[in-house]
Amino acid sequence: MPTLRQLEYLVTIADTGSFALAARVGHVSQPTLSQQIRALEERLGAKLFERSTTGAVLTPVGRSIVATARRMLRDASDIVALAAGAADNSLTGTLRLGTTPTLGPYLLSPIIAELHRMAPQLRLHVREGIPDEQVLELSRGEIDVLLGPLPMTGDDLTIEPLFREPLHLVAALDHPIDTGAETTRAMLAGSALLTLDPRHHLARQAAEVAEQYGMTIAPDYYGTSLESLHQMVASGLGLALLPSLYLRSEAGGRAGLKILPVQGWRAHRSIAIAWRRQSPMGAAFSLIAEHVQGCARRLLA
């Protein structure tokens, strides 16, 4: 997803016709500006400028994208003004944010604090629930924006992928599988895998992992939360699939657990933000999406 900063650089180059002039106008080094434009072109999969010794000329697709970028920056101007302390803005009132209990408690705290500094008039009402049910609530207008795992679907929704979160297979500290070497499929075969209510996306991914590695889903031990899974695993009831943000957080953590280094392991989940396409707060939600993405990447680095 392009950042507002990249779009600002793009429009400034279009206006000045020069990377060097745009860097001076934007108070940024020319290598930094060039790097950001290259990243934008790679993200979009399109060449935006024809570069020469006399300057930079927009390609045909570049002209179309600049026109859209100008509109996006105009739409975001109220938000930028809010961050500078202006009174007239769109990030005010109460925003109803839906999220899954497997994500919200371990990601939202630093994000909410940062948004409050940016937008002191904004109040976030966080509602946790089942992802598929919350997509319906979003379409019906019962919540304003949704932060959760993909897949999300809805013809009336704008859905922006934000980041990929690694998932880890964990066991009790005294589990006989040794973490000194890679865990193989044969070592996991027949192991009990604890999971959440099947309506959670994470439970569905756990079922896929269980099938892939020959494990069995423990049918009588559905956890009500990641914390309950943590406690059951630590007590020796079985293994579990836990997200990286949970394991790194103060609210979650790794007490009593060890992460198994599974051979060929690539499990992850994709996190996205969604809002109704016709919402007048689309620009505000784009800014929130950018902050969520940046915060998550810092936490996962």
Secondary structure by P-SEA (a helix, b strand, c coil): cccaaaaaaaaaaaaaccaaaaaaaacccaaaaaaaaaaaaaaaccccccccccbbbbcaaaaaaaaaaaaaaaaaaaaaaaaacccccccccbbbbbbbccccccccaaaaaaaaaaccccccccccccaaaaaaaaaaccccccccccccccccccccccbbbbbbbbbcccccccccccccccccccbbbbbcccccaaaaaaaaaaaaaccccccccccccaaaaaaaaaaccbbbbbccccccccccccccbbbbbccccbbbbbbbccccccccaaaaaaaaaaaaaaaaaaaac
